[in-house]
Amino acid sequence: MDRLYIHPRIRVALQGMVLGLGLAAGAALAAAPAPGGPAPAFTLPDLIRAKHDVSLKSLQGKVVALDFWASWCPPCRKTLPQLGAMRARHPDLVVLAVSIDEKRANALEFVKSRDSSLVFLHDAKRAVASEYDLGGMPSLVLIDRKGTLRYRHDGYTEGDAGKIEAEIKKLMEEP
């Protein structure tokens, strides 16, 4: 049976619409965790190191940037290197880069030439993404040392990195 050919740009747009519909359906069921409230707890498998899980609870006492991305997301190609650069400027920052790709192989292919200082996780069933009620791709949340969600940013435009880094700097300066 022949497969239907869909131009890559159209495929990306369709995937984004499907994700958007799924996120909208999730939003109808539960409100997005708001800054100032507790960050939803989770444990996810490490994308690179098989059979190794990472939990948010294990990172208590550290500032965490939680970035949701996908291999089919063009803006994610820009944000991950920016987060790597921020991580280099703030060595105590933990960056958890969470792939929502269904297929692990797609996510692995995407990250093989990416910054190794980021911790790549895999949320194939999008359970954690649903808990955080993403408003677009990529989506980023900043979590303080006490486990409080302090900042969220959905989507990407040029200039977002400066705003995000200013928020990171504020959190890193807190005790």
N, C-alpha and C positions, 0 to 999 in steps of 0.2 A: 504494500500500500504506500503510495507517495505521500510525503509530508507536505503540507501547505507551506509555501515560502512566505515569510513576512519580513519585510525590510527591517534591519536592525533598529533604526530610529523609531519605527512604528512599534516594534516589539517592546522597546524600552518604555514608550508612552503607554502601551497597553498594560505592561507590568505595573507601572506607576498608578494607573487608574484602578487596577485590581487591588493593589496594596491600599490605595486611598479608600476604596469601598470597604475593604476589610477593617481598616482603622476606624472609618466612620461608624460601622456596625458596632465595633467594640466601644466606641465613645458613647453610643446610645445606651450601652449597658452599664458603664462605669465612668465616672469623671476622671480626668487626668490627675495624677498626683500633683499637687500644687507646691510651688516653692514655699518653704517654711514647715512643711510636713515631713514625716518620715519617708525615706526612699524605700520603695518596695524591695523586699529581700529576694534574693535569687541565688541559684547555683547553676552554672552552665559549664559545658565541656570546653576545654581548651582546644582551639581549632588546630594548632600546630602540634602540640604534645598530646598524642592520643592517651586516653585513659587518665587524664588529669583534669580535675574540675576546679573551678574558681568560684568562691562564694563572696557576695558583698560583705557578709558578716566578718569574714576573715580579714577584711581590709579596714575594719573599724580603727580609727586613729589616723587614717590617711585621707588626703583629699583625692577624690576619684572623679575622673572625667569618663562618663559612660556614653560612648558614641555608637549609634546604630547605623549600619551601612549595608549595602548590597552590591554584588558584582555588576549588576545591571544598571546601577545608579551613576550617571556621569559626574554629578557634583561630588560624590564620595571620593572620586579620584583626586579631587583637590583638597578635601578636608583632612583625609588621613595623613598626608605629608605635613600639613600645617599643624596637626596635633602632635606629630613626631617632633617638629621643631619646638613646639611649646614644651613638650616633655624634656627636651634637651636644655631649655632655659630654666626649667623648674624640675630638677632631678627627683624631688620627693613626690611629685605628682604621679599618680597611677592612672594610666589611660587604658581603659577596657574598650576595645573595638569589637563590637558585637555584630557579626554577620547574621542577617535574616534570610540568607539564601537557603532554599530547601535542600539543594544538593551541596554537600560538603566539598566536592571536587571543584565546583565553580568558585566557591569562596577561597579554597586553597590556591587555585590558579591566580586569582586576583591579588593575593597577599604575598606571593612568592618573591616579589621584588620590593616589598614595602619595608618600612622601618621596623627593625627587630626589637626596638625598645617598647613597642606597644604590645599589650597582651591581647591576642586575638581569640575571641570566643565565638561559639556557634549556637544560634537560637533557631534551629531548623523549623520548629513548630510555631515559632513566633509567640511563644507563651510570655516571655519576658517583655517583648515589644508590646504585646497587648496590655500587660500590667502597667507599663509606662505610657500607654495611650498616645503613641506617636502622632504628631500632626503633619508629618512630611518626611522626606528622605533627603539628606541624612538628618538625624535628630540627635541632639546632645543634651545630657543633663550633667550638672555638677553637684557632687555630694560632699558635704563637709566631713570633718573628722568625727563628728558625733552621729553620722548616718542620716543627716537631714538633707533633703533635696533643697538646694539653694538657688538653682538657676536652670532654666531649660530653654533650648533654642531649636526650633524646627525649621528645616529647609536650609538653603544656602544662597547667599548673594556675596559678591565681592565686598570686602570690608567687614564681613562677619567675624573674621579671625581676631581683629583688634578688640571687638566687644567681648568676645569669649575670653581672650587672654587677660583683659582687664578684670573680669570676674574671677578667673583663676588666681590672679595675683592677689586679689582681696582675700580669697580663701586661704591661700598659702601663708599670708601674713597673720592670720588668726592663730591663737594658741590651740 
